[in-house]
Amino acid sequence: MATRLASRGWLGLVLGGTLLGATPAAALDYSVHPKDSAEVNAILAKGRFDEGDTQDLKRYIAKLPKKASTVVYFNSPGGNLRESVVLGTFFYQNKIGTAVEQRAACASACAISFMGGRGADGKPYRVKWSSAKLGFHSFGREFPDDRRYSSDDMKTVLQRAQTEVGVLAEYLRTIDTDLDVLRIMLGATHSQMNFLSNDEALGLGIQVFDEKTNAMMDPAPALERLAKKRAEDRIASANPPAAPVTPADTPRTPRTATPGPGAGGSDGPVTPTATPRAPTTTPVVAPQETPRRATPRTAMPTPGSGGSDAPGVAPTATPRTAPTVRPPSTAERRPGQGIADSGARL
């Protein structure tokens, strides 16, 4: 059931009451319940919780005959949160019991008010039929989509929400009710609903009427089951399951090149994987000058040698070890060619 907020003024939360549950067409309507008897004033309360419902009930009860006890039977989806607290406090102070019978529902704001039920002896008198629905959820907000809100507006919303949680806690303390109701209430969003199981209802001190046996259920077995479940929940929360371990990525082995078409039988083109090569270093060697080979020199004739005036030829000196002499090149060596070849610079 969607939680609604009355849109009054710029912000429903500031000027209007917080609503829980759906929004039926009318406020609570009071009438005589079929279980009305000489001993009990049985009142049926149907419809939406709205401001002024408590005052209407006071006026209705004032017209009833005096009887030993009064019980209000609810069938309501919820409504105004503040009014539900006021009405529940009225039940507690005036010893009025509350009940939700078969095929009926009491949800949201109605469930809050239901918890205030007390009998004529002042003890809790809150009865839920085994097939009845008793639901709790959080209150929520609805704001017009065509409005813009400032940060101050949002701070106001937050402050009021915190105040309302405090009001609920104080209300539960006032009517001597377990604050676990607040946990159950806040455990569901405003668009969800926590409908109590019969065991949970018994755990909160609510009487459950078993429609099969036509008798009230014994709360002892239910309390044992609840205690066991809570112990298991505590153990589970203290030992959360370990997170799954993700295996580390295995490094891939470089693929070797596959021969292409016509090179070994593969029909599809395959791009070879480049294999990194180690860098090689080529030593730099300075060029060396080529040594000149000794060329035998022919002695020039000396005028007047040999005692003859005719020109003559001096004999060639023969070295002791005759080296192999490369035939001289036809081109003459240029001056400085050896220096230039050695790379030397002046």
Secondary structure, DSSP 8 states (H G I E B T S, - for coil): ----B---TT-HHHHS-BEES---SSB-EEEE-TT--SSEEEEEEEEEE-TTHHHHHHHHHHTS---SEEEEEEEEEEEEHHHHHHHHHHHHHHT-EEEE-TT-EEETHHHHHHTT-B-TTSSB-EEEETT-EEEE--------TT----HHHHHHHHHHHHHHHHHHHHHHHHTT--THHHHHHHTS-TTS-EE--HHHHHHTT-EEEETTTTEE--HHHHHHHHHHHHHHHHHHHHS---------------------TTSSS--S----------------------------------TTGGG-SS---------SS--------SS---TTHHHHHHT---
